[in-house]
């Protein structure tokens, strides 16, 4: 964060000083984990389900604490929040509104810092799936053009968003932010914290459809990003997704279409996959063409790469520079199409961080391609896809059927909640033992341990709540 006095921070958040010298300067990082605060930093006292950050204000050793009530340490006390929407997006564990108040103060501080950095370009990324991978790609292709700040993993909510913003300082040129939403208005609120100059919308799928009611409802909320762009901004939209393409009418900004559609200004042609489902393609742009060979696994990364390419081109990179950076880009965030081959030749594809119907389809297609090109036996180890509401049974049934249509050899469904996947596979292909429903992770690991053969390729994927990465970890640990 840029250096700020305690008095400036109090003014920025509309709070009051408590046990603090207004001239005292905070020049370190902003942290909500008391163990990570430096003596010159700012500690954010967030209440949680199990512990309350206010109880750690003194022991954190921070120069200043951002708090909702008086603590035994130098602090800025934020005002209470009365706005119902702001309170509705507070994190779990907020029993008395303290969390909402601290989040509102943190957001106000982040906006204050952004307004003090006129040379900063804010790039926002949203979509139903692929946000984190696309954010990581964008950060890697723009970093050579100037200091870049991006969140770790999927740190994209009301806490992670301002926390990331406050990583920026006078040397930062690019701030790449991932925007998520649990309901209407959430993305618009995040855009108020750090107004984007470039907005990227990847896709509109069915993730969280149980909360939004329909894909159209999801599209309405995702489009809040392009609505927030200024007239001199740029909206980068997926031309291959009709609901995203339609967002062009909702923005004042200039629109750049990306994809494989013929009218996309930044598009991929001649897409091919190798035996590990890594894509090569010709990057076609108004400034010229260049060849790209991705090191990332899965054809779905072509669209992510095109969005990153469009951002870099807008910031002044040449097609050749973009192609080179995309080709050297690596997976940054964990448990997203992590491909590891054991000593016995079994390949584990750990894509277990999260799952929705669109991302599972993409992962299954990658699995099928890897198995087909390598002449290998394929396993799909799948669990619950959460937050699908009334679509739960149909969506899981569809995935089970897709496994059969893709000619994947074995399906292991983990957990009774995902049973419709198992049933769908049977109804589609009259499978026998090719599809197995197991009760838990331990049962899945035992089955795989007994039946895997050298050369098999295994995909592991489910919603984050299922922690199915434990299957991938166990398979890799077995060969150490």
Helices and strands as residue ranges (DSSP letters): E 4-5, H 6-13, E 16-18, E 25-26, E 30-31, G 34-36, E 42-44, G 53-56, H 57-60, E 64-67, E 75-77, H 84-88, H 98-115, E 121-126, H 131-142, G 143-145, E 148-150, H 160-165, E 174-178, H 186-193, E 198-201, H 209-212, H 215-222, H 224-227, E 234-238, H 242-245, G 246-250, E 254-259, E 266-273, E 278-285, E 288-297, H 301-314, H 319-328, E 338-341, E 347-350, H 357-374, E 378-382, G 389-391, H 392-405, E 410-414, G 416-418, H 419-429, E 435-438, H 441-451, E 457-461, G 464-466, H 469-477
